[in-house]
């Protein structure tokens, strides 16, 4: 039985990047032997174990055979006779198909180190085409590293899209990769790859334009995409990707108020925006909305809205409510806030 560090840990080490997690492949072992050594089984679809001390993942070497559509359409075979090279061959990219032996020896049967040096993303084998999620992973790695794609890999991805394989992508898996890509250093690179292979137009047709730069939290970055969209299209995109509620809310808020935010100048307009966006009850989300506006429309001055929110928030609505009666309370609070805003932005 031999164990090897594989995948991202080897790649990042060669790039001089911090190694966050170490995954291991075990060759020549059975599940029973792993359990006897104290490893805890955790894999549902194939044999994966946690090391009894380090809690790092150790997976038995395995192969996969396509048995259906989508990313779940695989039959997994794990056995002591599966070699390390067999296991590495099923991986997506050459830069992720390297291993490090216990004595430090680099095992690189598919030229991953050379592709790292050339800054190229290249598929390992035609088995790449069996899992459409890999297209999104490639796009995410382009966003992370800024690498280009091997022409043969791009051509293969185009064929996958044209064949309809990406129609079987599961929304939750799409979002998982999409969200990671949005948070990488160069998200625009992800969209360049997805557009070039045809997936953007086929699977994410609502996206009409892509910002050149992204900054901020995940909700802010997603809302940048929906800023120019009609609210119905923004909602359709969020639903297509099964985006989490906090992401969906900010996206719809941005799409709904894209014209009102930069246009608000007078106290009445500023208060209207604050009320429409629930800025007083949810100041952090309002701050994210203003961040979207500044990035989507460079040169936008959000200082009046920021001053207006601070001034309106300083009004003691409770004290006003004690003095007013019935339907006059809301009107009295609004008047007090208008006066505070007018004084703050004049």
C-alpha positions, 0 to 999 in steps of 0.5 A, a space after each residue: 500500500 502506498 499513499 500519494 499527495 495529489 491534485 491541487 496541493 501539488 499544483 499550488 506547491 509548484 506555483 509557490 502558493 500556500 497549500 490549503 488542503 492536502 488530498 491523498 490517493 492510496 494505491 494497493 489497499 481495500 476499504 477493510 484494510 483502511 478501516 483496520 489502520 484506523 481510517 474513518 470512511 466518509 465517502 458516499 459514492 466512492 471509498 474516501 477516508 479521514 486520517 485518524 490523526 490529521 483528518 486529511 482525506 485519503 481516497 482509494 485509487 479509482 477509475 470511472 466509466 460513463 453510464 449516463 448523462 450529467 455529472 452523476 452518470 458514472 460507475 466507479 471502480 476502486 480496487 487494489 489493482 487500480 494504478 496511480 496513473 489510472 487514477 490521475 488519468 480520470 482527472 480534468 486538467 493536466 495541472 491537477 493530474 500530478 502526484 507527490 510520493 512520500 519521498 518527495 518524487 513528483 509523478 507527472 505522467 501527463 505533463 502538468 508541470 510543463 503546462 504550469 510553466 506555459 500557463 496552459 489549461 489542457 484536458 488530460 484525456 477525452 474522458 473530460 467530455 463525460 462530465 459537463 461540470 468540468 467546463 465550469 471548472 476550467 473557466 474557474 481556473 482561468 479566472 484564478 490563474 489567468 491561464 489560457 486554454 489549449 486549442 484542443 481543450 477549447 474545441 472539446 468544450 465546444 463539442 460538449 456544449 453543441 452535443 447538449 451535454 451541458 443541458 444536463 448540468 445541475 443548478 446547484 453544481 453550476 452555482 458552486 463553480 460559478 460562485 467560486 469563479 466570481 470570487 477569483 482574482 479575474 472573474 471576467 476570464 471565466 466569462 470569456 471562456 464560457 462565452 468562447 465555448 458557447 456555454 454562456 449563450 446556451 446555459 446562461 442566456 440572461 447574461 447580456 454583458 460582463 463587467 471588466 472588473 469585479 470587487 466586493 462580496 459574492 452578492 455584490 459581484 453577482 449583482 454587477 451582472 444583473 445591474 443592466 438587466 430587467 428585473 424579470 431577467 435578473 430573477 430568471 438568472 438567479 433562479 436558473 442558478 439557484 442562487 442563495 437568498 442573500 445573493 438573489 435579494 441584492 441582485 433584484 434590488 440592484 436591477 430594480 433601482 439601477 436608474 433611481 440610485 444615480 438619479 436621486 438628488 433632492 431630499 424627497 428622491 433620496 428618502 424614496 430610495 432609502 424606503 424602496 431599498 429598506 436602507 434604514 433597517 438593512 444598512 449593510 445591504 444598502 452599503 453593498 448596493 451602493 458598492 454595486 452602483 459605483 462599480 457598475 457606473 464608474 464616476 457615480 457619486 453615492 455620497 448624497 445617499 450615504 449622507 441621507 441614510 445617516 441623517 435619516 437613521 439619526 431621527 428618533 422615530 420612537 420619540 416622534 411616534 409617542 407625540 403623533 397619533 394614528 396615521 399621522 405617525 408615518 407622515 411625521 417620521 417622514 417629515 422629520 427625516 426629510 428635514 434631516 436629509 435636507 440639512 445633511 445634503 444641502 
